[in-house]
Amino acid sequence: MKALLSLLSLFALSLIATGLIGLLTLTLANAAPTLEIRVLVVIGAVLGGYVLMQPLLNRVARRLG
């Protein structure tokens, strides 16, 4: 039962992290003036969000596991 609860907690945190990355991407892409800059902004926001969230998710996963 504890393993299932840990898995659900990690899944919820992953969904929150994905939502934050999506919000960051949407906000930055809407502010970009041209299509080329929007493409670069989306790539940068996704990679940046991944770099910011991955250590946090790894730490939580280690603690829950």
Rosetta blueprint (number, residue, H / E / L):
1 M L
2 K H
3 A H
4 L H
5 L H
6 S H
7 L H
8 L H
9 S H
10 L H
11 F H
12 A H
13 L H
14 S H
15 L H
16 I H
17 A H
18 T H
19 G H
20 L H
21 I H
22 G H
23 L H
24 L H
25 T H
26 L H
27 T H
28 L H
29 A H
30 N H
31 A H
32 A L
33 P L
34 T L
35 L H
36 E H
37 I H
38 R H
39 V H
40 L H
41 V H
42 V H
43 I H
44 G H
45 A H
46 V H
47 L H
48 G H
49 G H
50 Y H
51 V H
52 L H
53 M H
54 Q H
55 P H
56 L H
57 L H
58 N H
59 R H
60 V H
61 A H
62 R H
63 R H
64 L H
65 G L
